[in-house]
Amino acid sequence: MPPYKYNQAAFPKYKGDFDMRHSLQRVAGENALGTLKQRFQRLDFVDTDSIEQSCRIILGACVLHNLCCNTRDEMGDFAALESEEECEDGHNGAISTNNPTREACEQRRKTSAQTKC
């Protein structure tokens, strides 16, 4: 839904109020997507064919984000993670299994599975 176009001659107060609320909601949505993209960097490379598929991917990321928040898994933990380029390259592009980051992620997954499932 687009905001109203500003027309100084005939621009009622309710339209200005709507535009302000619309802007605040848009910014909140952009910030939420930014937070998801920080936590799940794979979202930067999602190539979807439909709006429905995009919505499902974002919904899944929201669910995972909420699960992380409920288990107090803060995003600060991800600052120390290696980027894809810094990971040890094993066999034909596979990431090495003796990577300490991978071990930490597997432990986090195991702990979450044991406490939440």
Buried (B, 14 or more C-beta within 10 A) or exposed (E): EEBEEEEEEEEEEEBEEBBEEBEEEEEEEEEEBEBBBBBBEEBEEEEEEEEEEEEEBBEEBBEEBEEBEEEEBEEEEEEEBEEEEEBEEEEEEEBEEEBEBBEEEEEBEEEBEEEEE
